Each structure stands twice: as C-alpha cells, then as structure tokens.
Amino acid sequence: MGYASYMKRPMSAFPFFLRRFRGLCCTMVGVSLLAGCQAPMATVKITPTPTTLIYSYIIAHGMARGRVMSGDLAPQDVIRLAQADQMALLSVLMAEKEPSRESEKNALEKTLILLSKL
C-alpha cells in the first residue's frame, strides 16, 4: 500500500454526519408532502366577498377580450359575449353597492355565465 491509497476521496463531499442529516431532511420533506394530501377538506372555507367577485369578473372579462381579439368568433357570438359581459359587470357592481347573500350569488352566477360563453 502506497501513499496514494490514503488519499482517496470519501463517497460524498459531505462528511458522514451531514450525509445522514441530508437523508433525514429529504425523508422528512417527503413525509410532510404526503401528509398534506391527507388533510381534511372541511378545513378550507371559501366565502365570496365583493373583492373576490370583482377579481373573478376582471379575469373573466380579460378572457372574453382575448377570445374576441383572437378573431375566430362569429358576429352573433361577439354580441352574446358582450351582453353576458355587461350583465356580469352590472351584477358585480350591484353586489359591491348593496352587499347581500342574494346579490353575491347573482354576481357569481352571471360571471360563470360569462365564462361559459367563452
């Protein structure tokens, strides 16, 4: 055995305890990701507010504008899309002006109708 046999590099650039720690961390991350899949769905509650209705309308409006700008709609489809957009806007503004469960439901329904026309 010569001098070169003592100069071999370890398997990894990390020392032994850091290799173990790295393996433990990777295992813990994997377990936590899988544990997240087991979370009960009842813990997440989503209640629409006037702000979320406005955001939903703005997203739907942008999608409608993009569809019109693509140029593949017939003129009668553009008119139907514009009418659905106007109805969604008015219902969202009413929900903003007079917040109630009924007006929020109506605004959400009109926004979904707009999305269905796309």
C-alpha positions as CSV (number, residue, x, y, z in Angstrom):
1,M,0.0,0.0,0.0
2,G,1.4,3.2,-1.1
3,Y,0.8,6.8,-0.1
4,A,-1.9,7.2,-2.8
5,S,-4.3,4.7,-1.1
6,Y,-4.6,7.0,1.9
7,M,-5.5,10.0,-0.4
8,K,-8.8,8.6,-1.6
9,R,-11.8,11.0,-1.5
10,P,-14.8,10.0,0.5
11,M,-18.0,8.9,-1.3
12,S,-19.5,12.3,-0.9
13,A,-18.1,15.8,-0.4
14,F,-20.2,16.0,2.7
15,P,-18.9,14.5,6.0
16,F,-20.6,11.4,7.3
17,F,-23.0,13.2,9.7
18,L,-24.0,15.7,7.1
19,R,-24.9,12.9,4.6
20,R,-27.1,11.3,7.3
21,F,-28.7,14.7,8.0
22,R,-29.3,15.3,4.3
23,G,-31.0,11.9,4.0
24,L,-33.1,12.6,7.1
25,C,-34.2,16.0,5.8
26,C,-35.2,14.5,2.4
27,T,-37.2,11.8,4.2
28,M,-39.0,14.4,6.3
29,V,-39.9,16.6,3.3
30,G,-41.3,13.6,1.5
31,V,-43.3,12.5,4.5
32,S,-44.7,16.0,5.0
33,L,-45.7,16.3,1.4
34,L,-47.6,13.0,1.6
35,A,-49.2,14.1,4.9
36,G,-50.5,17.2,3.2
37,C,-52.6,15.0,0.9
38,Q,-54.4,13.6,4.0
39,A,-55.6,17.0,5.3
40,P,-59.4,17.1,5.7
41,M,-61.2,19.2,3.1
42,A,-63.6,20.7,5.6
43,T,-60.8,22.9,7.0
44,V,-60.8,25.1,3.9
45,K,-63.6,27.6,3.7
46,I,-64.0,29.9,0.7
47,T,-66.6,32.6,1.1
48,P,-67.0,35.0,-1.8
49,T,-66.6,38.7,-0.9
50,P,-67.2,41.7,-3.2
51,T,-63.5,41.8,-3.8
52,T,-63.3,38.2,-4.9
53,L,-66.3,38.8,-7.2
54,I,-64.5,41.8,-8.7
55,Y,-61.4,39.8,-9.3
56,S,-63.4,37.0,-10.8
57,Y,-65.1,39.4,-13.2
58,I,-61.8,41.0,-14.2
59,I,-60.3,37.6,-15.0
60,A,-63.4,36.6,-17.0
61,H,-63.5,39.9,-18.8
62,G,-59.9,39.6,-19.8
63,M,-60.6,36.1,-21.1
64,A,-63.5,37.4,-23.1
65,R,-61.4,40.2,-24.6
66,G,-58.8,37.7,-25.6
67,R,-61.4,35.5,-27.2
68,V,-62.7,38.5,-29.2
69,M,-59.2,39.6,-30.2
70,S,-58.4,36.1,-31.5
71,G,-60.8,36.8,-34.3
72,D,-62.4,33.3,-34.5
73,L,-65.9,34.4,-33.2
74,A,-68.9,35.0,-35.4
75,P,-70.5,38.4,-35.1
76,Q,-73.6,37.0,-33.3
77,D,-71.2,35.3,-30.8
78,V,-69.4,38.5,-30.1
79,I,-72.8,40.2,-29.4
80,R,-73.8,37.4,-27.0
81,L,-70.4,37.6,-25.3
82,A,-70.7,41.4,-24.9
83,Q,-74.2,41.0,-23.4
84,A,-73.0,38.4,-20.9
85,D,-70.1,40.6,-20.0
86,Q,-72.3,43.6,-19.4
87,M,-74.7,41.6,-17.3
88,A,-71.8,40.2,-15.2
89,L,-70.4,43.7,-14.7
90,L,-73.7,45.1,-13.6
91,S,-74.4,42.3,-11.2
92,V,-70.9,42.6,-9.7
93,L,-71.4,46.4,-9.3
94,M,-74.7,45.8,-7.6
95,A,-73.1,43.3,-5.2
96,E,-70.5,45.9,-4.4
97,K,-73.1,48.6,-3.9
98,E,-75.6,46.5,-1.9
99,P,-73.7,43.5,-0.4
100,S,-76.1,40.7,0.4
101,R,-76.1,36.9,0.0
102,E,-78.5,37.2,-2.9
103,S,-76.6,39.8,-4.8
104,E,-73.3,38.0,-4.4
105,K,-74.9,34.8,-5.6
106,N,-76.3,36.6,-8.6
107,A,-73.0,38.2,-9.4
108,L,-71.2,34.9,-9.2
109,E,-73.8,33.2,-11.4
110,K,-73.6,36.0,-14.1
111,T,-69.8,35.7,-14.0
112,L,-70.0,32.0,-14.5
113,I,-72.4,32.5,-17.4
114,L,-69.8,34.8,-19.0
115,L,-67.2,32.2,-18.6
116,S,-69.5,29.6,-20.2
117,K,-69.9,31.8,-23.3
118,L,-66.1,31.6,-23.9
